[in-house]
Amino acid sequence: MKLKSLQGFCGRTYLTAKIFSKLVLPHLYGKVISNTVSRCLIIYKPSSAVLGLTYRCQCHCVHCSAGSYRYEVSQDLSTTEWMGLLDAIHQLGVPRINLTGGEALLREDIFDIIAYAAKKIVVILESNGLLISDEVALKLKKAKVSCVAVSIDSVDGPGHDSFRGVQGCVDNAIKGIEHLNKARIPFMATYIRAENARVDYIQGFMDLAKKMNVMAVRILPPRPAGNFSCHVDALLSKENETLIRENTDLFMFYFNGMPAPRMCGTFSKATFYISPYGDIQLCPYLSISFGHIKDGSLRSLLEKMWSHAIFQDDGTDCFVLNASFRKRYLDGCVSYPCDDTILMNE
C-alpha cells in the first residue's frame, strides 16, 4: 500500500512538473505560481475558466454536454466581446482557460482569440481534431496555444465513430494529433464509460497513447448532461474509478483534474463557464444561467453566482451527479430551452 502511494505521488509530481514546463510560457510562470499560492492560502482566485466559443460542431456526440442547447449562431459573442472578457478574466488573476464548444475551430477568428489570450493566460483548446491540418497546427503554434486536447473515445475505430456520430472521425482525429505532434503541440483526452472501465481497455488505450507519443492523457468521466442526460448507466462507480487509477500509467495519465482534486472545483470557486452567448454558468454541464455579461462586471456576476442558494446544499461532488439536484434545479431551468430533452430523476 505504501509503495502504491509512493508511486502515485511520484507519478503525479512528475506529470505536474512536465505539464507545467510544456504548457506554461515563461512570461506566465509568475501568474500561475501566484494563483497556486493564493489558493493554498484560501484566498479567492479562480484557477481556470472554460469558454464555450460556439455550439456549432461537425459531430453529433452521444455524450455532448452542449447537446441540449439550441444553436443560434447569430447570438454567438463577437471577437471584440470575447477579447473584452479575456481582459476581465486576466484582471481576476485566472492563469488558465479552456476554449471549447461545439468545435471552437469553426470560428474564423479562433486564431486571433487564442493569440490575444496567450499574451496573458495559458490557453488550452479542446477539439474533435477533424479540422487540424498541418496548416492549422502551424497557425495554432504561431498563436501560442499551450496545448490542444483532442479526444479519442475508443481504442477501436468503429466505437469512436459511433460515439461521435461521424464515420471516419477517429482516423481524422488521429491525423490531427499527428499534425499537432509535428508542430510540437501536446496532448490528447479520452472518455472512459463504465462499460470501458476494464483492464484490457485501459491497457489498449495506454499502448495507443504511447505509440502516438502524446505528452499526457486526461481521462474524463461521463456526466448525465446534454445529450448524455439519460445515460446514467454509463457513469463510473467508485469501483470503476479505483480500477482506472490502479491500472493507468500515472506518469502519463491523469484523472479528475491535475492534480486530482477531492471535490468539484465549483465548490471552491476554482472555475466557471461562459457560454457562446455570454451567459455565466458554473460549468458546461449545468445549463443554468446566473446572468449575462451585459448585466454587469464579470467579477460581480461571479460573486452573485457563488452566493446562490445552491451552495447551501451539502456536498462537495459534481452537482449534476446528484439526482435530487437535477430534479430541483435543472428540469425546466435551462439557459436556452432544450428540444424535448428529458433529464433523469432517479
Secondary structure, DSSP 8 states (H G I E B T S, - for coil): -HHHHHHHHHHHHHHHHHHHHHHS-GGGHHHHHHHHHHHHTT-----EEEEE--S--S---TT-TTTTS---GGGS--HHHHHHHHHHHHHTT--EEEEESS-GGGSTTHHHHHHHHHTTSEEEEEE-STT--HHHHHHHHHTT--EEEEE---SSHHHHHHHHT-TTHHHHHHHHHHHHHHTT---EEEE--GGG-SHHHHHHHHHHHHHTT-S-EEEE---S-GGGTT-GGGS--HHHHHHHHHHS-TTTEEESSSS--SS-TTTTT-EEEE-TTSBEES-TT------BGGGS-HHHHHHHHHTSGGGGSS--S-GGG-HHHIIIIITT--SS--SS------
